[in-house]
């Protein structure tokens, strides 16, 4: 199994580290050609506007939706969640519009307002998941096919729709690898 990590900007190295610790080949993806060679893709946290502009420059804004429509699983964390949403409040609209969610960017404030919390995620079982939120988005609205996996202060922060998984937090920054394992099960099936 090969799970690519979009490596245009952001914390892609941390996702690669987690995937490799789980025995998964995790190539850096920067071009549509490289995307052709993977079974799944992670769009990391970072600056969503910058990642979006670079996706357009390299043709990934067309290649990624095409692969997802063909069934390739994709997981977006933080900025990745914004880019996968159908709409976003608080800044430029998302680019890929693959998931039936509306997100609010920087929902908890600026970088200085970043925080960690123990998050109940029934799909992952006990214990609670330590979740790090950095200039994090939240889901404001979602369609009927979206399954909410975790909520914080009455707002969804972890969700799945078919082969698309998103989180407003950064699971790659904690030692708990259950979120990545959950995504790998999506890729396997």
C-alpha positions as CSV (number, residue, x, y, z in Angstrom):
1,X,0.0,0.0,0.0
2,X,1.2,3.5,-0.9
3,X,-0.3,6.6,0.8
4,X,1.0,9.8,-0.7
5,X,1.2,13.0,1.3
6,X,0.7,16.3,-0.5
7,X,4.1,18.0,-0.1
8,X,3.6,21.5,-1.4
9,X,3.6,23.3,2.0
10,X,2.7,22.5,5.6
11,X,3.5,19.6,7.9
12,X,3.7,16.8,5.4
13,X,6.9,15.4,6.9
14,X,5.1,14.6,10.1
15,X,2.4,12.7,8.3
16,X,5.0,10.8,6.4
17,X,6.8,9.9,9.6
18,X,3.5,8.4,11.1
19,X,2.7,6.5,8.0
20,X,6.2,5.0,7.7
21,X,6.1,4.0,11.4
22,X,3.0,2.0,10.5
23,X,4.9,0.2,7.7
24,X,3.3,2.2,4.8
25,X,5.2,3.7,1.9
26,X,4.5,7.4,2.1
27,X,5.9,9.3,-0.9
28,X,5.8,13.1,-1.2
29,X,3.2,14.2,-3.8
30,X,3.9,17.3,-5.8
31,X,2.7,16.5,-9.4
32,X,-0.3,14.7,-11.0
33,X,2.1,12.0,-12.2
34,X,3.2,11.2,-8.7
35,X,-0.5,11.1,-7.6
36,X,-1.1,8.3,-10.2
37,X,1.1,6.0,-8.2
38,X,-0.7,6.0,-4.8
39,X,-3.7,4.3,-3.2
40,X,-4.6,7.2,-0.9
41,X,-3.7,10.8,-0.2
42,X,-3.3,13.0,2.8
43,X,-3.5,16.8,2.5
44,X,-1.7,18.2,5.6
45,X,-2.2,21.2,7.7
46,X,-0.5,24.4,6.6
47,X,-1.7,27.5,4.9
48,X,-4.7,26.6,2.8
49,X,-4.4,29.6,0.5
50,X,-0.8,28.8,-0.3
51,X,-1.5,25.0,-0.8
52,X,-4.4,25.9,-3.0
53,X,-2.4,28.2,-5.3
54,X,0.4,25.6,-5.6
55,X,-2.2,22.9,-6.4
56,X,-3.4,25.1,-9.3
57,X,0.1,25.8,-10.5
58,X,1.0,22.1,-10.6
59,X,-2.3,20.8,-12.0
60,X,-3.3,19.0,-8.8
61,X,-6.5,21.0,-8.5
62,X,-7.8,18.8,-11.4
63,X,-5.9,15.6,-10.8
64,X,-6.9,15.2,-7.1
65,X,-10.7,15.4,-7.7
66,X,-10.4,13.1,-10.6
67,X,-8.7,10.4,-8.5
68,X,-11.1,10.9,-5.6
69,X,-14.1,10.5,-7.9
70,X,-12.5,7.2,-9.1
71,X,-12.6,6.0,-5.5
72,X,-9.2,7.0,-4.1
73,X,-9.5,7.8,-0.3
74,X,-8.3,11.2,0.8
75,X,-7.8,12.7,4.3
76,X,-7.5,16.4,4.9
77,X,-6.2,17.8,8.2
78,X,-6.8,21.4,9.2
79,X,-5.9,23.2,5.9
80,X,-6.7,20.0,4.1
81,X,-10.2,20.0,5.6
82,X,-10.7,23.6,4.3
83,X,-9.5,22.7,0.8
84,X,-11.8,19.6,0.7
85,X,-15.0,21.5,1.8
86,X,-17.7,22.7,-0.5
87,X,-17.6,26.1,1.1
88,X,-15.6,28.1,3.7
89,X,-16.4,31.1,5.9
90,X,-13.6,33.5,6.9
91,X,-11.5,33.6,3.7
92,X,-11.0,32.3,0.2
93,X,-13.4,29.5,-0.8
94,X,-12.1,26.0,-0.8
95,X,-10.6,24.7,-4.0
96,X,-11.5,21.1,-4.4
97,X,-15.1,21.1,-3.1
98,X,-15.2,17.3,-2.7
99,X,-17.0,17.0,0.7
100,X,-20.5,18.3,1.5
101,X,-19.4,20.5,4.4
102,X,-19.1,24.2,5.1
103,X,-16.2,25.1,7.3
104,X,-15.3,28.2,9.3
105,X,-11.6,29.0,9.0
106,X,-9.6,30.0,12.2
107,X,-12.7,29.2,14.3
108,X,-10.9,29.3,17.6
109,X,-8.8,32.4,16.8
110,X,-5.2,33.1,15.8
111,X,-2.1,31.0,16.3
112,X,-1.8,32.2,19.9
113,X,-5.2,30.7,20.6
114,X,-4.0,27.2,19.7
115,X,-4.8,24.4,22.2
116,X,-4.8,20.7,23.1
117,X,-7.8,18.8,24.3
118,X,-8.8,15.2,25.0
119,X,-11.5,14.3,22.3
120,X,-14.0,11.5,22.5
121,X,-14.0,9.6,19.2
122,X,-16.3,6.6,19.5
123,X,-15.1,5.2,16.1
124,X,-11.6,4.9,17.5
125,X,-12.7,3.5,20.9
126,X,-11.2,4.5,24.3
127,X,-9.2,6.3,25.5
128,X,-10.0,9.8,24.4
129,X,-7.7,11.1,21.6
130,X,-5.3,13.9,22.4
131,X,-6.1,16.5,19.7
132,X,-4.0,19.6,18.8
133,X,-5.9,22.5,17.3
134,X,-3.8,25.2,15.5
135,X,-5.7,28.0,13.8
136,X,-8.3,25.3,13.4
137,X,-11.4,25.2,11.2
138,X,-14.7,23.7,12.4
139,X,-17.6,22.3,10.4
140,X,-20.6,24.7,10.4
141,X,-22.9,22.7,8.1
142,X,-22.9,19.3,6.6
143,X,-24.9,17.2,4.2
144,X,-26.9,14.0,5.0
145,X,-24.2,11.6,3.8
146,X,-21.5,13.1,6.2
147,X,-20.8,11.0,9.2
148,X,-19.7,13.0,12.2
149,X,-16.9,11.2,14.1
150,X,-16.1,13.8,16.8
151,X,-17.5,17.0,18.2
152,X,-15.9,19.8,20.3
153,X,-18.1,22.5,21.9
154,X,-21.1,21.4,19.7
155,X,-19.1,21.7,16.5
156,X,-18.0,18.8,14.3
157,X,-14.2,18.6,14.1
158,X,-13.8,15.1,12.6
159,X,-16.0,13.7,9.8
160,X,-16.2,11.2,6.9
161,X,-18.2,11.2,3.7
162,X,-17.6,8.0,1.7
163,X,-13.9,7.9,0.8
164,X,-13.2,11.4,2.2
165,X,-12.0,12.0,5.8
166,X,-11.3,15.4,7.4
167,X,-10.2,16.7,10.8
168,X,-9.8,20.2,12.2
169,X,-7.0,19.0,14.4
170,X,-3.5,17.6,13.8
171,X,-3.2,13.8,14.6
172,X,0.3,13.7,13.2
173,X,1.6,15.8,16.1
174,X,0.7,13.3,18.9
175,X,2.1,9.8,19.5
176,X,-1.4,8.2,19.2
177,X,-1.7,6.8,15.6
178,X,-5.3,5.7,15.7
179,X,-6.5,8.4,13.2
180,X,-3.9,7.3,10.7
181,X,-4.8,3.7,11.3
182,X,-8.5,4.6,10.7
183,X,-7.6,6.2,7.4
184,X,-5.4,3.2,6.4
185,X,-8.4,1.0,6.9
186,X,-10.4,3.2,4.5
187,X,-7.5,2.8,1.9
188,X,-7.4,-1.0,2.4
189,X,-11.2,-1.3,1.8
